[in-house]
Amino acid sequence: MAKAKSVYRCTDCGAESPKWVGQCPDCGQWNTLIEGVAAPAAGKGGRAGRLTGFAGVAGGAEVKSLADVAPDHEVRIASGLGELDRVLGGGLVLGSVVLIGGDPGVGKSTLLLQTVATLSAQLPCLYVTGEESLEQVSLRANRMQVNGGALRLLAETQVEQVIAHAAHERPRVMVIDSIQTIYTDVLQSAPGSVAQVRESAAQLVRYAKATGTALFLVGHVTKEGTLAGPRVLEHMVDTVLYFEGDMGTPYRVVRAIKNRFGAVNELGVFAMHDRGLKEVSNPSAIFLSRHEQEVPGSVVMVTREGTRPLLVEVQALVAESHISNPRRVTVGLDHNRLSMLLAVLQRHAGIAMYDQDVFVNVVGGVRITETGADLPTVLAALSSLRNKPLPSALVVFGEVGLAGEIRPVQGGLDRLREAAKHGFKRAIIPAANAPKKPLADIEVVAVKRLEDAIEAM
């Protein structure tokens, strides 16, 4: 078989060039030519030949009506880690491709080694390592005391060799650690480049779909915390997971950003120990600080990650600023949203913080992306500014609009039940989220505007 040729394509206009040049000869853009595999020319009677006439369609897929297509129920396999199954949508689907990214040392390899070691007892599994030797993987497994005697290991970085070994071993679950180390001889660029990552991942995805193999791809992240390499890599896979966690704490969070087989933005919580990762059955407990006495600037909110309500503590510190441009610092929240909320507080409640430094932190290292944290952030900042603590049995959630209204959030009743289960007695929530019937264990204060919420404090 003749070796495939490489070609350089412009990412802006799609023009092709046999060699790399700094400026695209068609559109004139600079540094837009990326190496790729040249498409084979269609021979006589090939695809190009079949498209010249319209007498009929020779071969190819068959067009069907939606009513004639029976939805097949996907077969899910328990991974042995309930929190990972939750993030995956109920278990691992054979033939699916999962991309997991995270900071170096956060525990990606540990998580996947635990998973495939457990699955190897019932399914043939193959762990392909491109960053470590087989001895290093064995040492980690012994340290974690995992029972993976049937797990097959392979140290290889060439994608053609990996697929050849996989075709011989026929695994049902395969791990590639990591995709940035895999390369193909078709391209001349170095491993880890955009072209190499894209082409290697494409070959592995085709193999997984053709054989029904569940495939895990480990990806590196950039300084901004996003997956390194081309964005097309996220479109090629079925599920994208982010493994997050502060290195100073033992807790790790797995978040689903994309999932074709389940809900997105699901959350799985683990604790890192000397024997690997352990599931956290009650994650709300680790994100709450049990103060001996009530302190200013601390508010407990109920966020919603996928289908799970989660209690977290939002802390704010407001201090007099000695610089012309006061600082607005957030950890776990959107920085721009904090500035907007402070402007709404000044406009509709008459409380100005233009000469104050405002620091907001979400306890436990969790990152909140939903708008239900608006009202807790405002009340925590106001509590710190006035140096007046809020009751420890109070829970708050709600979105704050630019007009000063308190807007509802999704899953209000589930949030209230989660708060009542943890012993909270009072809740300040949007009026639209108020339950139709009073709850027995918690007092609900429904507010429509920001002024009403401040008065309810």
VMD Tcl script that draws the C-alpha trace (Angstrom):
set ca {
  {0.00 0.00 0.00}
  {1.39 3.40 -0.99}
  {2.18 5.77 1.84}
  {-0.29 8.63 2.21}
  {1.04 12.05 1.32}
  {0.82 15.12 3.50}
  {-0.53 18.47 2.40}
  {-0.80 21.88 4.03}
  {-4.28 23.42 4.24}
  {-5.24 26.96 5.12}
  {-7.50 27.11 8.18}
  {-9.23 30.24 6.83}
  {-10.01 29.49 3.18}
  {-9.17 25.76 2.87}
  {-6.60 26.23 0.09}
  {-3.99 23.47 -0.22}
  {-0.25 23.71 -0.73}
  {2.31 20.92 -1.18}
  {4.68 22.62 1.26}
  {4.48 25.04 4.13}
  {4.63 28.75 3.38}
  {4.18 31.64 5.77}
  {1.41 33.36 3.79}
  {-1.53 31.60 2.19}
  {-1.27 32.14 -1.60}
  {-5.09 32.36 -1.97}
  {-6.45 34.46 0.91}
  {-3.20 36.17 1.98}
  {-3.47 35.27 5.69}
  {-0.27 34.61 7.61}
  {0.62 31.41 9.55}
  {-2.65 29.62 8.72}
  {-1.27 26.58 6.87}
  {-1.60 23.38 8.92}
  {-0.24 20.00 7.90}
  {-2.75 17.26 7.13}
  {-3.23 14.08 5.16}
  {-3.91 14.50 1.45}
  {-7.20 12.99 0.30}
  {-6.70 10.22 -2.30}
  {-7.79 11.10 -5.80}
  {-11.00 9.41 -6.90}
  {-10.32 7.01 -9.73}
  {-12.49 6.04 -12.59}
  {-15.74 4.66 -11.30}
  {-14.97 6.10 -7.86}
  {-16.82 8.74 -5.97}
  {-16.07 11.48 -8.47}
  {-17.21 9.26 -11.32}
  {-20.47 8.40 -9.61}
  {-21.32 12.07 -9.06}
  {-21.06 13.02 -12.74}
  {-24.49 11.58 -13.58}
  {-27.85 11.44 -11.83}
  {-29.20 8.17 -13.27}
  {-29.04 6.47 -9.89}
  {-27.07 5.92 -6.69}
  {-24.61 3.05 -6.75}
  {-23.82 1.74 -3.27}
  {-23.55 3.98 -0.23}
  {-25.92 4.38 2.71}
  {-29.66 3.94 2.46}
  {-32.05 6.81 3.16}
  {-34.72 5.94 5.74}
  {-37.58 7.70 7.46}
  {-37.20 8.57 11.11}
  {-40.23 6.42 11.97}
  {-38.54 3.37 10.40}
  {-35.41 3.67 12.54}
  {-35.74 1.80 15.85}
  {-33.79 3.45 18.70}
  {-31.34 0.91 20.06}
  {-30.83 0.91 23.81}
  {-27.14 1.39 24.49}
  {-25.49 -1.18 26.73}
  {-23.82 0.45 29.73}
  {-21.10 -1.13 31.83}
  {-20.40 -0.13 35.43}
  {-16.86 1.19 35.73}
  {-16.54 0.30 39.41}
  {-16.56 3.98 40.44}
  {-20.06 5.30 41.01}
  {-19.03 8.95 40.70}
  {-17.45 8.30 37.31}
  {-20.56 6.42 36.17}
  {-22.67 9.43 37.20}
  {-20.56 11.76 35.06}
  {-20.66 9.35 32.10}
  {-24.45 9.25 32.26}
  {-24.96 5.94 34.06}
  {-22.00 3.87 32.95}
  {-19.53 3.29 30.15}
  {-20.99 2.75 26.67}
  {-19.11 0.35 24.40}
  {-17.96 2.10 21.24}
  {-17.88 5.52 22.91}
  {-14.83 7.80 22.93}
  {-14.16 9.75 26.14}
  {-11.66 12.62 26.28}
  {-10.48 13.52 29.79}
  {-8.28 16.52 30.50}
  {-6.76 18.11 33.58}
  {-3.71 19.75 35.07}
  {-0.50 17.69 35.38}
  {-0.55 15.55 38.50}
  {-4.26 16.00 39.22}
  {-4.90 12.25 38.95}
  {-6.00 11.46 35.39}
  {-3.76 8.41 35.04}
  {-4.68 7.24 38.54}
  {-8.39 7.44 37.79}
  {-8.13 5.55 34.51}
  {-5.78 2.91 35.91}
  {-8.26 2.21 38.71}
  {-11.10 2.05 36.20}
  {-9.51 -0.34 33.70}
  {-8.01 -2.48 36.48}
  {-11.51 -3.03 37.84}
  {-13.02 -3.60 34.39}
  {-10.28 -6.08 33.42}
  {-11.88 -8.65 35.72}
  {-14.89 -8.89 33.38}
  {-13.70 -7.42 30.05}
  {-10.41 -7.47 28.11}
  {-8.74 -4.07 28.66}
  {-5.64 -2.48 27.15}
  {-3.73 0.40 28.76}
  {-1.48 2.21 26.27}
  {1.07 4.51 27.89}
  {3.14 6.96 25.90}
  {4.53 9.02 28.80}
  {5.62 6.28 31.21}
  {7.31 2.92 31.02}
  {5.56 -0.32 31.86}
  {7.54 -0.52 35.09}
  {6.27 2.89 36.21}
  {2.67 1.83 35.57}
  {3.27 -1.37 37.53}
  {4.76 0.57 40.45}
  {1.71 2.84 40.56}
  {-0.63 -0.13 40.50}
  {1.27 -1.77 43.39}
  {1.20 1.45 45.39}
  {-2.54 1.76 44.85}
  {-3.00 -1.98 45.57}
  {-5.37 -2.44 42.64}
  {-6.24 -5.93 41.50}
  {-5.51 -5.73 37.79}
  {-3.62 -8.92 37.02}
  {-5.57 -9.40 33.79}
  {-4.93 -5.86 32.55}
  {-2.82 -5.71 29.38}
  {-0.18 -2.97 29.09}
  {1.50 -1.45 26.03}
  {4.19 1.23 25.79}
  {3.89 2.65 22.27}
  {3.53 6.09 20.67}
  {2.99 5.33 16.98}
  {-0.73 5.20 16.25}
  {-0.43 2.59 13.50}
  {1.38 0.24 15.90}
  {-1.16 0.91 18.63}
  {-4.04 0.00 16.33}
  {-2.20 -3.12 15.12}
  {-1.67 -4.32 18.70}
  {-5.29 -3.48 19.56}
  {-6.50 -5.48 16.54}
  {-4.54 -8.47 17.86}
  {-5.56 -8.09 21.53}
  {-9.19 -7.15 20.75}
  {-9.84 -5.14 23.94}
  {-13.31 -3.92 24.85}
  {-11.89 -0.96 26.80}
  {-8.71 0.89 25.80}
  {-6.87 3.85 27.36}
  {-4.48 6.16 25.49}
  {-2.28 8.07 27.95}
  {-1.87 10.57 26.45}
  {-3.01 11.66 22.99}
  {-0.30 14.36 22.84}
  {2.41 11.66 22.76}
  {0.85 9.67 19.90}
  {2.06 10.35 16.35}
  {1.64 9.01 12.83}
  {4.39 8.49 10.23}
  {2.16 10.01 7.57}
  {2.88 13.51 8.89}
  {6.30 15.08 9.34}
  {5.43 17.36 12.25}
  {6.48 16.59 15.81}
  {4.25 14.65 18.24}
  {1.90 16.94 20.09}
  {1.40 19.34 17.19}
  {-2.07 20.21 15.99}
  {-1.83 18.02 12.88}
  {-0.45 15.00 14.75}
  {-3.04 15.18 17.54}
  {-5.90 15.56 15.06}
  {-4.84 12.76 12.69}
  {-3.89 10.32 15.48}
  {-7.18 10.91 17.29}
  {-9.11 10.48 14.04}
  {-7.55 7.05 13.43}
  {-8.23 5.93 17.00}
  {-11.84 7.14 16.85}
  {-12.41 5.26 13.58}
  {-11.02 2.11 15.16}
  {-13.20 2.48 18.28}
  {-16.37 3.01 16.24}
  {-15.62 0.14 13.87}
  {-14.86 -2.41 16.59}
  {-17.17 -1.20 19.38}
  {-14.27 -0.51 21.75}
  {-14.74 1.97 24.58}
  {-11.84 4.40 24.25}
  {-10.41 6.81 26.84}
  {-8.13 9.60 25.57}
  {-6.06 11.60 28.07}
  {-5.47 15.19 26.96}
  {-3.21 17.92 28.26}
  {-4.55 21.36 29.20}
  {-3.24 24.84 28.48}
  {-2.43 27.61 30.97}
  {-6.01 28.83 30.63}
  {-7.29 25.40 31.74}
  {-8.72 24.33 28.36}
  {-7.79 21.20 26.46}
  {-4.64 21.63 24.40}
  {-4.64 20.93 20.68}
  {-7.33 21.63 18.10}
  {-10.91 22.31 19.16}
  {-11.98 19.78 16.54}
  {-10.72 17.10 18.94}
  {-13.66 17.84 21.26}
  {-16.06 17.50 18.33}
  {-14.64 14.12 17.32}
  {-15.27 12.43 20.68}
  {-18.54 11.52 22.40}
  {-17.75 12.76 25.91}
  {-15.44 15.47 27.24}
  {-14.50 15.36 30.94}
  {-12.45 17.86 32.92}
  {-10.57 16.64 35.99}
  {-10.25 19.59 38.37}
  {-8.88 20.08 41.85}
  {-6.65 22.22 44.01}
  {-3.29 20.59 44.64}
  {-3.43 21.82 48.24}
  {-6.57 19.78 48.97}
  {-7.19 16.05 48.55}
  {-10.51 16.55 46.73}
  {-10.88 16.17 42.97}
  {-13.88 16.98 40.79}
  {-14.72 15.39 37.44}
  {-17.01 17.57 35.34}
  {-18.76 16.57 32.10}
  {-18.63 19.35 29.48}
  {-19.99 17.29 26.59}
  {-21.81 13.97 26.69}
  {-23.72 12.33 23.87}
  {-24.93 9.58 26.20}
  {-26.01 11.60 29.24}
  {-26.51 14.98 30.84}
  {-23.81 17.63 30.57}
  {-22.31 19.51 33.50}
  {-22.62 16.47 35.76}
  {-20.23 16.40 38.67}
  {-18.31 13.55 40.29}
  {-16.35 14.12 43.51}
  {-13.33 12.07 44.60}
  {-10.80 12.22 47.40}
  {-7.14 11.49 46.68}
  {-5.48 9.05 49.10}
  {-2.27 7.09 49.14}
  {-4.12 4.18 47.56}
  {-5.70 6.17 44.77}
  {-9.03 7.93 44.42}
  {-12.01 7.23 46.63}
  {-15.57 8.33 46.03}
  {-17.15 11.04 48.17}
  {-20.70 9.94 48.96}
  {-21.75 13.27 50.52}
  {-19.94 16.04 48.60}
  {-21.94 18.84 50.24}
  {-20.20 18.15 53.54}
  {-16.70 18.86 52.17}
  {-17.68 22.26 50.71}
  {-19.16 23.60 53.95}
  {-17.06 25.19 56.70}
  {-18.51 24.52 60.12}
  {-17.62 27.71 61.96}
  {-17.72 27.67 65.74}
  {-19.51 31.00 65.61}
  {-21.23 33.04 62.93}
  {-18.78 35.09 60.84}
  {-19.44 38.01 58.46}
  {-19.13 37.47 54.72}
  {-20.13 33.78 54.71}
  {-23.26 32.53 52.92}
  {-24.28 28.96 52.06}
  {-25.89 28.43 48.65}
  {-27.34 25.42 46.84}
  {-25.93 25.02 43.35}
  {-26.98 22.43 40.81}
  {-24.43 20.38 38.91}
  {-26.28 18.30 36.32}
  {-28.88 16.37 38.27}
  {-27.22 16.80 41.68}
  {-27.97 19.68 44.10}
  {-24.83 20.65 45.96}
  {-24.35 22.87 49.01}
  {-21.31 25.16 48.85}
  {-20.15 28.09 50.92}
  {-19.52 31.46 49.31}
  {-17.17 33.75 51.25}
  {-16.61 37.44 50.61}
  {-14.13 39.91 52.04}
  {-14.70 43.64 51.54}
  {-11.87 45.92 52.66}
  {-11.04 49.57 52.14}
  {-8.92 50.10 49.04}
  {-5.85 52.33 49.00}
  {-5.45 52.34 45.23}
  {-7.33 54.30 42.58}
  {-8.66 51.14 40.92}
  {-10.05 48.78 43.62}
  {-9.49 45.10 43.07}
  {-12.20 42.59 42.19}
  {-10.88 39.07 42.76}
  {-12.93 35.87 42.40}
  {-11.99 32.24 42.93}
  {-14.54 29.78 41.59}
  {-16.83 32.48 40.13}
  {-16.89 34.69 37.04}
  {-14.88 37.87 37.56}
  {-16.98 39.97 35.18}
  {-20.21 38.88 36.85}
  {-18.97 40.14 40.22}
  {-18.42 43.61 38.77}
  {-21.92 43.55 37.31}
  {-23.49 42.49 40.61}
  {-21.73 45.28 42.50}
  {-23.05 47.78 39.96}
  {-26.61 46.43 40.42}
  {-26.19 46.67 44.20}
  {-25.18 50.32 43.92}
  {-27.91 51.25 41.43}
  {-30.91 49.53 43.01}
  {-29.97 49.30 46.69}
  {-27.89 52.47 47.07}
  {-24.90 50.56 48.52}
  {-21.67 51.57 46.80}
  {-18.38 49.66 46.94}
  {-16.41 51.67 44.38}
  {-13.75 52.46 47.01}
  {-13.56 48.92 48.42}
  {-11.55 45.85 47.46}
  {-13.89 42.88 47.02}
  {-12.64 39.29 47.23}
  {-15.01 36.36 46.67}
  {-14.10 32.71 47.13}
  {-16.01 29.43 46.80}
  {-14.88 27.06 49.56}
  {-13.44 23.71 48.54}
  {-12.08 24.67 45.13}
  {-15.35 24.00 43.29}
  {-16.12 26.20 40.26}
  {-19.67 27.56 39.89}
  {-20.82 28.53 36.41}
  {-24.56 28.94 36.96}
  {-26.38 32.21 37.76}
  {-27.85 30.88 41.01}
  {-24.76 32.20 42.81}
  {-25.68 35.85 42.12}
  {-27.80 36.47 45.22}
  {-25.43 34.64 47.62}
  {-22.50 36.66 46.26}
  {-24.30 39.96 46.79}
  {-25.44 39.08 50.32}
  {-21.99 37.78 51.29}
  {-20.34 41.00 50.11}
  {-22.93 43.10 51.95}
  {-22.44 41.05 55.12}
  {-18.69 41.63 55.00}
  {-19.14 45.35 54.28}
  {-21.47 45.85 57.25}
  {-19.51 43.38 59.41}
  {-22.76 41.64 60.31}
  {-22.82 37.83 60.14}
  {-25.74 35.96 58.60}
  {-27.42 33.09 60.45}
  {-25.61 29.78 60.05}
  {-28.90 27.99 59.31}
  {-29.62 30.26 56.31}
  {-29.32 29.13 52.71}
  {-29.62 31.41 49.65}
  {-29.83 31.01 45.88}
  {-31.16 33.09 42.98}
  {-30.22 35.07 39.90}
  {-29.98 38.86 40.04}
  {-31.06 40.79 36.93}
  {-29.78 44.15 35.79}
  {-33.11 45.74 36.73}
  {-32.71 44.55 40.31}
  {-35.20 41.68 40.02}
  {-34.57 38.23 41.48}
  {-35.00 35.68 38.73}
  {-35.72 31.95 39.24}
  {-33.23 29.16 38.72}
  {-33.67 25.55 37.69}
  {-34.56 22.87 40.23}
  {-35.70 25.09 43.10}
  {-37.58 22.38 44.96}
  {-34.67 19.93 44.78}
  {-32.37 22.60 46.18}
  {-34.69 23.26 49.11}
  {-34.93 19.57 49.92}
  {-31.15 19.22 49.84}
  {-30.79 22.18 52.23}
  {-33.42 20.80 54.60}
  {-31.66 17.42 54.58}
  {-28.50 19.09 55.89}
  {-30.29 20.91 58.70}
  {-30.85 24.39 57.24}
  {-33.95 26.10 58.67}
  {-34.39 29.23 56.53}
  {-34.02 29.95 52.82}
  {-34.08 33.18 50.79}
  {-35.06 32.24 47.25}
  {-36.71 33.80 44.17}
  {-40.48 34.14 44.39}
  {-40.91 32.05 41.24}
  {-39.09 29.13 42.92}
  {-41.32 29.15 46.01}
  {-43.03 25.78 46.56}
  {-46.80 25.63 46.24}
  {-47.09 23.88 49.59}
  {-45.05 24.91 52.66}
  {-42.17 22.60 53.52}
  {-42.15 21.16 57.02}
  {-38.43 21.38 57.77}
  {-37.45 24.75 56.31}
  {-38.88 28.27 56.25}
  {-38.97 29.75 52.77}
  {-38.67 33.52 52.24}
  {-39.60 34.34 48.64}
  {-38.30 37.66 47.27}
  {-38.93 39.43 43.99}
  {-36.37 42.24 44.09}
  {-32.90 42.81 45.48}
  {-34.22 45.30 48.04}
  {-36.55 42.62 49.43}
  {-33.67 40.16 49.82}
  {-31.55 42.71 51.69}
  {-34.47 43.47 53.99}
  {-34.99 39.73 54.60}
  {-31.41 39.45 55.83}
}
mol new
graphics top color blue
foreach p $ca { graphics top sphere $p radius 0.5 }
foreach p [lrange $ca 0 end-1] q [lrange $ca 1 end] { graphics top cylinder $p $q radius 0.2 }
display resetview
